[in-house]
Amino acid sequence: MNKNCPYIVRCNECEFVSDILLDETLALNQRDFHSLETLHSVSIWCRASETWGLVTELMGVELK
């Protein structure tokens, strides 16, 4: 992943979408917070090349 790419966290089960985050750690924290608070499945998306794409790896760790 590129440094300082914009990330968003989206819930797969409700209408929750985070503000735009510029840090991988903040994206992971936001995902974990919403997931634990609601017990919902949450995904992280990154904007690269003018389109949003699902993130499968952050900080060298594969996301599930």
C-alpha positions as CSV (number, residue, x, y, z in Angstrom):
1,M,0.0,0.0,0.0
2,N,1.1,3.5,-0.6
3,K,1.7,5.8,2.3
4,N,-0.9,8.6,2.8
5,C,-3.6,7.0,0.5
6,P,-7.1,7.8,1.6
7,Y,-8.9,4.9,3.3
8,I,-12.6,4.5,4.3
9,V,-14.2,1.9,6.5
10,R,-17.5,0.5,5.3
11,C,-19.9,-1.8,7.1
12,N,-21.1,-4.8,5.0
13,E,-24.3,-5.0,7.1
14,C,-25.5,-1.5,7.8
15,E,-25.1,2.0,6.4
16,F,-22.0,3.0,8.3
17,V,-19.2,4.6,6.3
18,S,-16.3,6.3,8.1
19,D,-14.8,9.7,7.3
20,I,-11.8,9.5,5.0
21,L,-8.7,8.3,6.9
22,L,-5.1,8.9,5.8
23,D,-3.4,6.4,8.1
24,E,-3.5,2.6,8.0
25,T,-3.6,2.4,11.8
26,L,-6.6,4.7,12.0
27,A,-8.4,2.6,9.4
28,L,-7.7,-0.6,11.3
29,N,-8.8,1.0,14.6
30,Q,-12.0,2.3,13.0
31,R,-12.8,-1.1,11.5
32,D,-12.2,-2.9,14.8
33,F,-14.2,-0.4,16.8
34,H,-17.3,-0.6,14.6
35,S,-17.0,-4.4,14.2
36,L,-16.8,-5.0,18.0
37,E,-19.5,-2.4,18.8
38,T,-22.0,-3.8,16.4
39,L,-20.7,-7.4,15.7
40,H,-21.0,-6.5,12.0
41,S,-18.7,-7.5,9.1
42,V,-16.6,-4.4,8.2
43,S,-14.2,-3.8,5.2
44,I,-11.5,-1.3,4.5
45,W,-11.3,0.5,1.1
46,C,-8.4,2.5,-0.4
47,R,-8.6,5.1,-3.2
48,A,-5.9,4.6,-5.8
49,S,-6.0,5.6,-9.4
50,E,-9.3,7.5,-9.0
51,T,-11.3,4.4,-7.9
52,W,-12.0,2.8,-4.5
53,G,-10.8,-0.7,-4.1
54,L,-11.1,-3.3,-1.3
55,V,-8.0,-3.5,0.8
56,T,-6.8,-7.0,1.5
57,E,-3.4,-6.1,3.1
58,L,-2.4,-3.4,5.5
59,M,0.9,-3.0,7.3
60,G,2.1,-6.2,5.7
61,V,-0.7,-8.2,7.2
62,E,-3.4,-9.9,5.1
63,L,-6.9,-8.9,6.1
64,K,-9.8,-11.3,6.3
